[in-house]
């Protein structure tokens, strides 16, 4: 099911989410914690770390000005955004979230222990710039696959949203070559795999990918994040970003667009231009959905 079918299914949870969101107070930045880690995948996959509780503000655009994600597949839909800021403090929501991971023994720049690789935790995002693109629609489908849209007249043009996310963390290390402080970083290639099949998380998408560089380099990325259509209202329910949930933007995602020739009003009646997105135990969606955030693993 596409966006409106999923999002409206969770609308009844909005009141609950409003109460719980207030509990997720911004986290104070703490110093990075370093721990030697032994990488051994002989017994199966090994988790290196995670990224959780970051909230991002993302804009959806297409080559046509003013048109975002709609109920017909459009070429070159782009989603771009970064860490959302609290409208009062102007600081990153939830302190930028928390990430953890590993850099290998023998790294030319990042210090490492005498034995084992370097485990880093308490990394907080100063920036988490995401840029993904694809040929996409929010129209309802029955197959459960992202952008597999039988009610979309241009569904044959669909292609999964894909791209990169680049983290720059507040925490630093002293470069082994220059002796200068440098921020920890991480960049991953991502693909949107589809909506979660869990009916209790109607606005959650599954993602996959691989870390290209920095912390957790080479690790596989998995997990889920929520994304909710929002409008700028100056209100506080969207993590006090000034953006609040706006289901009207998704009103046309579920209607029968294949009836368009006899009811043209059912075509092109959705336009999602802005979303808040996040994941992790302290970051419920605006509809009350809980998501795991992103996990980083090595091995089979």
Buried (B, 14 or more C-beta within 10 A) or exposed (E): BBBBBBBBBBBEBBEEBBEEBEEBEBBEBBEBEBEBBEBEEEEEBBBBBBBBBBBBBBEBBBEEEEBBBBBBBBBEBBBBBBBBBBBEEEEBBBBBBBBBBBBBBEBEEBEBEEEBBBBBBBBBBBBBBBBBBBBBBBBBBEEEEBBBBEBBBBBEBBBBBBBBBBBBBBBEBEBEEEEEEEBBBBBBBBBBBBBBEEEEBBBBBBBBBBBBEBBBBEBBBBBBBBBBBBBBEEBBBBBBBBBBBBBEBBBBBBBEBBEBEEEEEBBBBBBBBBBBBBBBEBBBBBBBBBBBBBBBBBBE
